[in-house]
Structure formats: C-alpha cells, structure tokens
Amino acid sequence: MSAIATVGALSLPISICRSCKVSKKGVKGFGVFAVFGEENSLGPGDKKSPWGNLFDVEDPRSKVPQCKGKFLDIYQALELAKYDIQYCDWRARQDLLTIMLLHEKVVEVLNPLAREYKSIGTMKKELAELEGELAQAHKQVHISEARVSTALDKLAYMEELVNGKLLEGRNKIESSVASPSSSMSTQSLDTVKRKLPRKSLDVSGPVQPYHPRLKNFWYPVAFSTDLKDDTMIPIDCFEEPWVLFRGKDGNPGCVQNTCAHRACPLHLGSVNEGRIQCPYHGWEYTTDGKCEKMPSTRLLNVKIRSLTCLEQEGMIWVWPGDDPPMETLPSLLPPSGFEIHAEIVIELPVEHGLLLDNLLDLAHAPFTHTSTFAKGWTVPSLVKFLTPASGLQGYWDPYPIDMEFRPPCMVLSTIGISKPGRLEGQSTKECATHLHQLHVCLPSSRNKTRLLYRMSLDFAPLLKLVPFMHHLWRHFAEQVLNEDLRLVIGQQERMINGANVWNWPVAYDKLGVRYRLWRNAVEQGSKQLPFSKPM
C-alpha cells in the first residue's frame, strides 16, 4: 500500500460532504493528502451554552507545520497524517455540539412562554425545520465517528508498514559488512523510498483444487428431515461423489457413491434392510462401506470407502479429512425463542469461497437486491461492519443485522425486521421481531456448491402451518440467490482467467477478508488459526 493511497484513504472521505482545501505534497516515493475543511457550521462561539466547555477543543488546522522544501521525509508524512486524525476528531466533536445546540433550540420553541408571542403555525414550522436539521446532524455524527475509527486503523497500518520497511533496510545494512558504506546507504535509502504495496488479498485464478487441510473439519451435508429410512441423498464433497442413507439402527451413513463391482452410482439403487443396494447386480453395502451381499456369486471381502457420519440438531454431518475427527460438533441451532420455518437445499454453480464472500457482504444489497428484500433501500453514506479485533462475528451499521462466519463454511445472521434498511439503524436488540438465517456452503467441487439454508422466526409461529408455505420460502430464497448468482458467476469466469477477486478490499469487506485470512492459514498449516474459537 503506497503512502499516497494510505494517507489519501485517511483523509479523502472528509471531502465527500464538505468543501475542502486539499494540498498534496510529495515525499520521494510518498505522497500525502492533507485535508482541512472550510467550516461554517454552528460552533461553540455562536451561542453561549453549557455544552461549550465540554466540546471546547482547539481546531488543529492552525498547528499544522509549514514544511519547507519540495519533499517531506517519512516522519513528516506520518506527522501530517496524524494531524488529519486530529481534524477528524475535532470535526466529530463539532457535529455532536451542533446536535446539543439544536436540542436547546427545540426546548426554547416548546417553552410555554413562547406561545404568548408566536402562533401555532409558526411554532410548527420552526419545529419542522429543527427536526430536519437534527436528523441531518445526527447522520453526520455517525459518519464522523466512523471516519475517525477508520482513519485510526489506516494510520496504524501505515505506521506498521513504514516501520517494517525501515527495519528491513537497517537489517540489510548490518548484515552486509563486505559492501562499501556508500553502497549500504544507497541500499537502505532505496528500501525506504520504495512504494509500499496496497493492502490486498491474492484470490486469483485459475481456480485451484481444494487443499487437503480444508477437509479436516466437520461439514453439514443434509437436513435430517430429508433423509428417511428408505431414501438416499447423493452429494459431492471436495470433488468426490458420496451417498447418504440410514442403517438398520436408524443412524446415518455416508459411503462412496460408486459400486466396487462395476462403478455404478449407488444412489440409483435402493435401501434394503439398512443396506444400500446397487441397481446393477444387487451388491449391498452397510453404512461403514462393507459389502454384505453379492447375489449369484461367492461372497468376497469387499469394502468401499466411507466417511465418519453423525447426526446432531437436525443436520447430518461428515468428516472428509484424514485427521482424526474432532470430538464435538459446532451448534447451528437458532437462538432461544426462534422456531424453524424453512429448510432448503440448492445446488449452485459457483465455488464455495466466492459464495461465502457474497454472503458475508451486506454492502451490495441496495445495488444487487433491488427486486427482493432490499427493494426501496436508500444507499447509506457509509457502511461499516463492527467486530472484535479477533472475532469472526459482529454487526452491520447502519443495518440492524448481526452476522457471524462459523468455520469451516457456515454463515449465521440475525436480522431485526421492524424497520429493515432504515439508515439511522436500529440494533437487532432494539427490534421487536427477528429473522435468523443459517447458510451452509458445502464445497462440492471447484465450481459447484451445495447450499443448505435454514430460516427461523421469533414471531408468527402459526405461519409454518400454512399449506405450501415451504414452497413460498423456497421461491423467495431462489429469487434472492439469482440476483447474486449472475454477479458471482461473472466473478468466477474472470477468476478462472486469472483475475484477482479481492484486489482492493475496503472497510465494509472486513468479515470477508477475515474469512480469507482464516482459510489461507488453514491451507498453510498454521498451528494457531486466526479468529478461531475452540469448539
């Protein structure tokens, strides 16, 4: 990430809503944008108020050092960036003070004494104007607060990169004792002056086979209600065909969907007394893959591959990896007070990582889902995902939605549906009714995902008893997915041709980026996976 991009990212958002003076100064490889706005908003001096002292923070613009010469050094560039941070903080305080002063004006208008010299119509007009000003100021406070937070994160990242480059240059000097001092100085200077790379992820094509380490997790593959005693469910998992069925004891099993005799797909056959029977010559296999029946020939010691398979909380799970299975399975039940209304399985023609990227991103909703759930949503000035420093969960602002990525392939979300899409944003806790969603993205192959979708509500329990309601939920889910698919399929086509689908992450991509960092760590064999919680 170049310094010009870093400091520009710190400052440029301020100029979106206000007229600004922008000065650009070069740093021999570093460029810095310093943004100091021309403000004429209500300030502490406009009216004496008890709030004035609390927010009486000096405008930092007067303290910005006047740098002589054509270029700035590294430390001057960082110092100037810090002044940008101070300005963001000062601006946020001024916005909050504006709200306080407007509130006092509202109190004045509502004062009973005002009725003696103001008509009701005049008072209503003044209140309407103040209400509009308060709404705008309140919105601006949220924007300023987010800018301060984002700018601090960017500055910390910039300092880390610069310090790393300086340390790299110093280490090269100390280790190169045979080179002349002038050569070492030049080498160190070149290291410092080199433009820093942008903060990006390399998720480019062609689409590679899944790494074996990704298999060493429990994966949900089906809903329990779909697997009857006499039925089979064929699935693909990590580019291998498998089939689910129930044994004599009623427990589920998962075996290779290929007969050992002539490679016939077993799911085309039937379940006979807890054994899956091949439709070609009648060979029968138990849930552990052992062949127990070979009609018309002598019984041989034949066995096909099987996966460890368990059932928990209404879902069938398999362990496709070579490592010993973990003792516990993650819980995917909805929170207390919710009832499950729909369980839907859909096969999608996209790589499961791209689908997860999409599900972990809400900022696209007002642009993509204009015919379904986001119809009529306005585009907010700023979308952010707030999360703990080491977490894979958090909540969206300004949307009342909590979201979590649950390794290895699950996305859970709780949506407050009292006023969906309201930009001032209620938190989910403030909403009276909620919708809870579970998305499981099973990696079927490099270009196919088996999606398991479960939808739960904490209201309208009788809705699940309405005839054909399941078909309505499925129709709506397919509509939403189709809006996404045309975009994600396009991404996949470009990824196959070598494009990087994570070329330029921004603030609202935080959860998707963390998923990619987690996945990279798994594939690299890291002993401590980032953001992971013990099962």
WOTAHU-V436085 format. One line per field, one symbol per residue. ss: DSSP state (H for helix, E for strand, C for the rest). psi: psi as a letter, one per 20 degrees, with the letter a starting at -180 (. if undefined). burial: 1 if it has 24 or more other C-alpha atoms within 12 Angstrom, else 0. Layout:
ss = ???
psi = ???
burial = ???
//
This chain:
ss = CCHHHHHHHHHHHHHHCCCEEEEEEECCCCEEEEEEECCCCCCHHHCCCCHHHHCCCCCHHHHCCCCCCCECCHHHHHHHHHHHHHHHHHHHHHHHHHHHHHHHHHHHHHCHHHHHCCCHHHHHHHHHHHHHHHHHHHHHHHHHHHHHHHHHHHHHHHHHHHHHHHHHHHHHHHHCCCCCHHHHHHHHHHHHHCCCCCCCCCCECCCCCCCHHHHCCEEEEEEHHHCCCCCCEEEEECCEEEEEEECCCCCEEEEECCCCCCCCCHHHCEEECCEEECCCCCCEECCCCEEEECCCCCCCCCECCEEEEEEECCEEEEECCCCCCCCCCCCCCCCCCCEEEEEEEEEECCCHHHHHHHHCCCCCHHHHCCCCCCCCCCCCCCCEEEECCCCCEEEEECCCEEEEEECCCEEEEEEECCCCCCCCCCCHHHCCCEEEEEEEEEEEECCEEEEEEEEEECCCHHHHHCCCHHHHHHHHHHHHHHHHHHHHHHHHHHHHCCCECCCCCCHHHHHHHHHHHHHHHHHCCCCCCCCCCCC
psi = oqhhhghhhghhhhigiqpqpppppqlmiqqppppoqoqkrprhihppqiighhjmppoihiipqopqrhqqrghhggghhhhgghgggghhghghhggghhghhggghiphhhihjqrhggggggggghgghggghghhggggghhggghggggggggggghghghghhhhghimhiqqhhhgggggghghippqqqorqnmraqpqqpphhiilqpppiqqhiinrhjrqopqpolkqprpqrpahiiqqqorploqhfkkpphiicrpoljqpppigjjppqrijipoipnqjrpprnpprqqqpprppljqpqqoirhqpqqhqqqpjqrrpiqpphqoppppqlqqhhhgggghjoihigihgliichjpipqoqhppqopqqhkrkrbqqpjqmpqqppoqikqppqppokgmpjphhoqrhhiqhqqppqpppnpngaikppopppppqqkrlhihiipqjhhhgggggghgghhhhghghggggghghjjqoilhmqagjjghhghghgggghghikphopqiqqp.
burial = 1111111111111110000000011111111111111000001100000010001000101000000000011101111111111111111111111111111011001000000000000010001001001100111111111111111101101110110011001001100000000000001110111111010010100010010011111111111101101111111111111111111000111111111100001110111101111100011111111111100000000011111111110011111110000000110111000011111111111111111111111111110110001100100111111110001111111111111111111111111110111111111100001111111111111111111111111100000000000000100010011011101110111010000011001111111111111110010000001111000
//
